[in-house]
Amino acid sequence: MEVKELKEHEDGSATYQFDMTPEEHDAMCKNGIVWAIVSGITGISVNDVLAEYMASLKEEVAEDEAKNQNDT
């Protein structure tokens, strides 16, 4: 996948144009539809999911560090 064009608008929005294979296009469409459905049903946003993931990742790292500290 390649970003072919990025046009920034005065209002702060932007328009992107992508060059992608048929497989990449299919994956983007399917994932976009799934996200729209999940977000509509649950009210959760991509930012919510990423924040939760980052919190769990930090917790996992802290647990690993504590375990390694106890092993020494």
N, C-alpha and C positions, 0 to 999 in steps of 0.2 A: 504494500500500500504506500502511496506517495501523495503528499499534499502538493497539488498542482498550483493552487492559487489561494491566497489569503487576502481578503479585502476587508480592511477595517473601516467602519463607518463613523461619522461624526458623533452619533448618539452613543458610541461605546460598543455597539454590537459588531459582529463580524460575519462574513460569509466565507465559507471554505469550499474548495473544490478538490475532490480526491480522485486519484487514478488507482483503481483496484481491479483485481482479477474477479471473475464471476464468483469464485468460492469466497473471496473476502467480502464481496457485496452481499452474498447470501447470508454469511455469518453476521455482518453488521445489521442487516434487516431483521433477522431472527432475534438477535440479542436486544435490539432496540424495542421490538414489539414485546418481548418478555419483560424488559425493564418497565415499559409503559404499563403493562398489566399489573405487575407486582407493586409498582409505585401507586397506581390508582386504587388497588385493593387495600394495601397496607398503610399507605401514606408515607412510606419510607422513601428517602431520596438516596441518590448515589453517594452524596456527601455523608449521610448517616451511616451507610454501609461501610464506607472507607474509614470513617472515624472509629467505628466499632472494631474493624479489622486492625487498625493501627494500635488501639488500646490492647487488644488481645495479643498482638505481636510483642508489644512492650512488656506485657505481663509474662509472656513466655520467655523472653530474654532475661528478665529479672529472676525468674525461677531457675533457669539454666545457670546463671551466674551464682546464685545462692547454692545450688547443688554442687557446682565446681568448687566453690569456696569451702563447703563442708567436706568434700572429698580430699582436700589437701591438709 
